[in-house]
Amino acid sequence: MTDDAEAAPDGAYAPFGLDPEEARDLVEDVVDTADGRVVLHRSAVLGDAGAAGDAARASATVMLHGAAGSWTTWLPLRRAVREAGADASAALAGPLVLIDLPGWGASPAPAVALDVHAASRVVHAVADACGLDRFDLVGHSLGALVALHVAAQTPGRVRSLGLVSPTTFSALEAASRPWHGLRTVPALVLLRVVFRVLPRASGPLLAGAARFGLLRALSAPVFRHVRRVPRSVLEAFVAEIRPRAFVAAVASGVGYDTLAWAGITCPVAVVAGAEDAFARPDDLMRLRDLLPGARTTVLVGCGHFAHVERPREAVRALSPRR
């Protein structure tokens, strides 16, 4: 199966900022897990008793942000879903659970920095707390890696899998072989080095640089056309860079067994940018070798935030084919 390559008119690039209006139907909740306290935003109907609540819980989608992200990273995609309508976007238009993983967003840092295994346990704990026996699962970047792990470890619980700009083979290999990673995904390796050397100072330094007009320069590695990205998106990206959590997330990839993904049996849809600094084109080919039924879409003129840079195209790529 070959990639679907999809371009978009220039005016369609990063069309939406982080508009709080897109969260108007969500309620904030807190779940205490063995791996840390989790702040989440969920569709209100998931808390209802009776038939309406049961139906909502039976069709819910859990969404996982990436590193330097939080639940708000999904707001542009929600706007695109609303434009597309329920029929066009299927599960993405249904009840949602948007998780801030411990150490990210509003969720406090855990006693032990989260790795992919702990993050997967958190997903299950939140799903249990929300009454979700089975669910659709969508993840971006690091969240996509966690989503793959969840689906591989508990294949009967994940109904479908959506991967947005996933960090997979190249990123995992760079974690184990940094010198090799300098050639394949240098942006990832250099960030890890800086954050390891200056774990406490790098956060304040980034915030200070943003205040002095370097916001777009700091964000340039992950967005293909950073000057066209709404300021609210860039501010959130820089604010959510958590050096310790980032280093722990990368380190958790050391020795990770990607062959476990071959056990994933649910439908899988993948959307990624052609100019993603944290992935290589052959990552998707290797993913298809393990998951022959996966649908993959590559977005031309797009970096590491496909759901923000090309949200309308991302909705189409993640929606079930009819």
Long-range contacts (C-beta under 8 A, 24 or more apart in sequence): 1-288, 1-292, 1-294, 1-295, 1-296, 3-284, 3-296, 3-297, 3-298, 4-295, 4-296, 4-297, 4-298, 4-317, 5-274, 5-297, 5-298, 5-300, 6-297, 6-298, 6-299, 6-300, 6-310, 6-313, 6-316, 6-317, 7-299, 7-300, 7-301, 8-299, 8-300, 8-301, 8-310, 8-312, 8-313, 12-310, 12-312, 12-313, 13-224, 13-225, 13-228, 13-301, 13-309, 13-310, 14-76, 14-223, 14-225, 14-228, 14-229, 14-230, 14-233, 14-308, 14-309, 15-76, 15-311, 15-312, 16-75, 16-76, 16-79, 16-80, 16-230, 16-308, 16-311, 17-76, 17-230, 17-231, 17-232, 17-233, 18-72, 18-75, 18-76, 18-230, 18-232, 18-233, 18-236, 19-75, 19-79, 19-232, 20-75, 22-75, 22-76, 22-78, 22-79, 22-82, 23-72, 23-75, 23-78, 26-96, 26-98, 31-125, 31-126, 31-129, 31-130, 33-102, 33-121, 33-122, 33-125, 33-126, 34-121, 34-125, 35-102, 35-110, 35-112, 35-114, 35-118, 35-119, 35-121, 35-122, 35-125, 36-102, 36-103, 36-107, 36-108, 36-109, 36-110, 36-111, 36-114, 36-122, 37-102, 37-107, 37-108, 37-110, 38-99, 38-100, 38-101, 38-102, 38-107, 38-122, 38-125, 38-126, 39-100, 39-105, 39-106, 39-107, 40-71, 40-97, 40-98, 40-99, 40-100, 40-126, 41-71, 41-96, 41-97, 41-98, 42-95, 42-96, 42-97, 42-98, 42-130, 43-94, 43-95, 43-96, 43-97, 45-95, 46-95, 46-97, 46-130, 46-131, 53-131, 56-94, 56-95, 57-95, 57-130, 57-131, 57-132, 57-133, 58-133, 58-134, 59-91, 59-94, 59-95, 59-136, 60-94, 60-95, 60-96, 60-97, 60-130, 60-132, 60-135, 60-136, 61-91, 61-92, 61-94, 61-95, 61-96, 61-97, 61-135, 61-136, 61-137, 61-138, 62-96, 62-97, 62-99, 62-123, 62-126, 62-127, 62-132, 62-135, 62-136, 62-137, 62-138, 63-96, 63-97, 63-98, 63-99, 63-137, 63-138, 63-139, 63-143, 64-99, 64-101, 64-119, 64-123, 64-137, 64-138, 64-139, 64-140, 64-142, 64-143, 64-144, 64-146, 64-147, 65-98, 65-99, 65-100, 65-101, 65-104, 65-105, 65-140, 65-141, 65-142, 65-143, 66-139, 66-140, 66-141, 66-142, 66-143, 66-144, 66-165, 66-167, 67-104, 67-141, 67-142, 67-242, 67-245, 67-246, 67-249, 68-222, 68-237, 68-238, 68-240, 68-241, 68-242, 68-246, 69-104, 69-105, 69-140, 69-141, 69-143, 69-236, 69-237, 69-240, 70-100, 70-104, 70-105, 70-106, 70-236, 70-240, 71-98, 71-99, 71-100, 71-105, 72-105, 72-236, 73-140, 73-236, 73-305, 73-307, 73-308, 74-98, 74-307, 76-233, 76-307, 76-308, 76-311, 77-307, 77-308, 77-311, 77-314, 77-315, 79-311, 80-311, 80-312, 80-314, 80-315, 81-315, 83-312, 84-312, 84-315, 84-316, 84-319, 88-315, 88-316, 88-319, 89-315, 89-318, 89-319, 90-319, 90-320, 91-136, 91-160, 91-320, 92-138, 92-162, 92-315, 92-318, 92-319, 94-136, 97-126, 97-127, 97-130, 97-132, 97-135, 99-123, 99-126, 101-143, 101-146, 103-242, 103-244, 103-245, 103-248, 104-240, 104-242, 104-245, 105-240, 109-242, 109-244, 109-245, 113-244, 113-245, 113-247, 113-248, 114-245, 114-248, 114-249, 114-252, 115-248, 115-249, 115-251, 115-252, 116-145, 116-146, 116-149, 116-249, 116-252, 116-253, 116-256, 117-149, 117-252, 119-146, 119-149, 120-146, 120-149, 120-150, 120-153, 123-147, 123-150, 124-150, 124-154, 124-157, 127-157, 133-157, 134-158, 134-159, 135-159, 136-160, 136-161, 136-162, 137-161, 137-162, 138-162, 138-163, 138-164, 138-318, 139-163, 139-164, 139-166, 140-164, 140-165, 140-166, 140-305, 140-306, 140-307, 141-165, 141-166, 141-167, 141-278, 141-304, 142-167, 142-249, 144-168, 145-171, 145-172, 145-253, 148-261, 148-264, 149-260, 151-261, 151-264, 151-266, 151-268, 152-260, 152-261, 152-263, 152-264, 153-260, 155-263, 155-264, 155-265, 155-266, 158-264, 158-266, 159-266, 160-266, 160-267, 160-268, 160-269, 160-320, 161-264, 161-266, 161-267, 161-268, 161-269, 162-268, 162-269, 162-270, 162-271, 162-318, 163-268, 163-269, 163-270, 163-271, 163-272, 164-271, 164-272, 164-306, 164-307, 164-314, 164-318, 165-271, 165-272, 165-273, 165-276, 165-278, 165-279, 165-303, 165-304, 165-305, 165-306, 165-307, 166-270, 166-272, 166-279, 166-283, 166-287, 167-278, 167-279, 168-258, 168-279, 168-283, 168-286, 168-287, 169-258, 169-280, 169-282, 169-283, 169-286, 169-287, 170-278, 170-279, 170-280, 170-283, 171-250, 171-253, 171-278, 171-279, 172-253, 172-256, 172-258, 174-250, 174-253, 175-250, 175-251, 175-252, 175-253, 175-254, 175-256, 176-253, 176-254, 176-255, 184-280, 185-277, 185-278, 185-279, 185-280, 187-221, 187-222, 187-277, 187-278, 188-250, 188-277, 188-278, 191-221, 191-246, 192-246, 192-247, 192-250, 194-243, 195-243, 195-244, 195-246, 195-247, 196-247, 198-243, 199-243, 199-244, 199-247, 200-243, 202-241, 202-243, 203-241, 203-242, 203-243, 206-238, 206-241, 207-238, 207-239, 210-235, 210-238, 221-277, 221-304, 222-277, 222-278, 222-303, 222-304, 222-305, 223-303, 223-304, 223-305, 223-308, 223-309, 224-273, 224-275, 224-301, 224-302, 224-303, 224-309, 225-301, 225-309, 229-308, 229-309, 233-305, 233-308, 258-290, 259-290, 261-287, 261-290, 261-291, 262-290, 262-291, 264-291, 267-293, 267-295, 267-320, 268-293, 268-294, 268-295, 269-294, 269-295, 269-296, 269-297, 269-317, 269-318, 269-319, 269-320, 270-294, 270-295, 270-296, 270-297, 270-317, 271-296, 271-297, 271-298, 271-299, 271-306, 271-307, 271-313, 271-314, 271-317, 271-318, 272-296, 272-297, 272-298, 272-299, 272-302, 272-306, 273-298, 273-299, 273-301, 273-302, 273-303, 273-304, 273-305, 273-306, 273-309, 273-310, 274-298, 274-299, 274-300, 274-301, 274-302, 275-301, 275-302, 275-303, 276-302, 276-303, 276-304, 277-303, 277-304, 278-304, 279-304, 295-321
